[in-house]
Amino acid sequence: MSKRIYPEPSMKENEEMGPLLKLETLTPIWTGGVREKSKEQLRLRETGIIGSLRWWYEVLIRGLGRSACDPTANTRCEGKNHCDACELFGCTGWARKFKLNIEFNDHTIPGVWIGTRKKHEVKKDKLKYLIYLRRNVLGFMSPVILSFIPLREISKNEWILLNATFEIIGDYGAIGAHTSQGNGVIKIIENNLPHKDDKIDNLEFKKDSARVEFPSLDNFFFYKFHLKFKEDIPALIDKEAFWTHQQGHKKFSDNWGNWEKLWNDYNFLPIAFHIRDTIRHFEDDRNKRHSIFGKLGEGSKVFVSHGYKIDKETVETRIWGYDEEGIKEKIKENLNGSLREKLFSDNDNLESCNLIDEKLGKKILEGVIKK
């Protein structure tokens, strides 16, 4: 994998600097915010990183049989009456045990727009319209340094679980927002958190909070696919081979120059929407499809990455989620035959789509606990 061109951030000298992780971004990180008109950049928010980290931490400890509350529910944890996740990340009346410092370079990628293949119904002024929608590829591509500063004692098990959480994110998942639409794939290139090589030999956590039936690692699947194209990817971009929009989509302007920059400068191909469109059609039942892939006001249970560079003709993409409707087998069986129809505007330029890594959450859990 070729090296990206952006400079690395320099961690400021700080007596309070705690244990740190250094991350390389393989696809853009998004943590919310709006563009700053003067700099045309986005803000990388601490709350976005912590929120995503907590989500994965909760997934992990639920898989271990411990408690993690539903932070969106009316009955939340408070004070000393809280769940295992709130013990570390805090809740009303109970402070988070650490401060997180983030160092990064303000390096916003050039945006790429992808249009929908079909018109969608939208409501405006009590009227309904059928229009083509657009999805934007945007975010940061920069090395990121996360420094954890303990504010209260963090237990050995909590450090072990934090390390395991980052391993899951770095090896199989993603961090930040819009991870169901391609963002947030990272690689851990340095880790000096305490107890990074240890395993849990007991599960002595708080047990005064009832378990919540929410995403749990023992129900997760993780896939990695290699997509090999028939030509060099720069040549396909130059030929405008990839799908961008329907001919009838008025006022849509292609930005192939940005496609070229994303590949040449940042080593990724913005194809998560193409992959997601493909696997959505694996479920015919509309209600089940909305349950799996989400709809307005409801999150997705399946997540897809953009394609990050393996070599000049090959990208790797991740697909993962928690399986309640049997979608993982449909993805495994059908992606190779169906993706070609969604990736390109015309000719089939995909040589192969191979599943190169498959992992179940139950297997990952076995690696966290000392045997």
NORPE-V272963 format. One record per run of one state. SS is the DSSP state (helix for helix, strand for strand, loop for the rest). FROM is the first residue (numbers start at 0). LEN is the number of residues. Records with the same first field share a line. If there is no record, write none. Layout:
BEGIN
SS=FROM-LEN, FROM-LEN
END
This chain:
BEGIN
loop=0-18, 25-3, 29-6, 36-4, 41-4, 63-14, 78-2, 81-2, 89-1, 92-1, 94-3, 104-3, 108-3, 115-4, 124-2, 131-2, 137-2, 140-3, 150-5, 171-7, 182-3, 191-8, 200-16, 229-3, 238-3, 242-13, 266-1, 269-2, 280-5, 293-1, 295-2, 298-3, 305-1, 311-2, 322-4, 338-1, 344-5, 366-2, 369-2
strand=18-7, 28-1, 35-1, 40-1, 77-1, 80-1, 90-2, 93-1, 97-7, 107-1, 111-4, 119-5, 126-5, 133-4, 139-1, 143-7, 181-1, 185-6, 199-1, 219-10, 241-1, 267-2, 294-1, 297-1, 301-4, 306-5, 313-9, 343-1, 349-11, 368-1
helix=45-18, 83-6, 155-16, 178-3, 216-3, 232-6, 255-11, 271-9, 285-8, 326-12, 339-4, 360-6
END
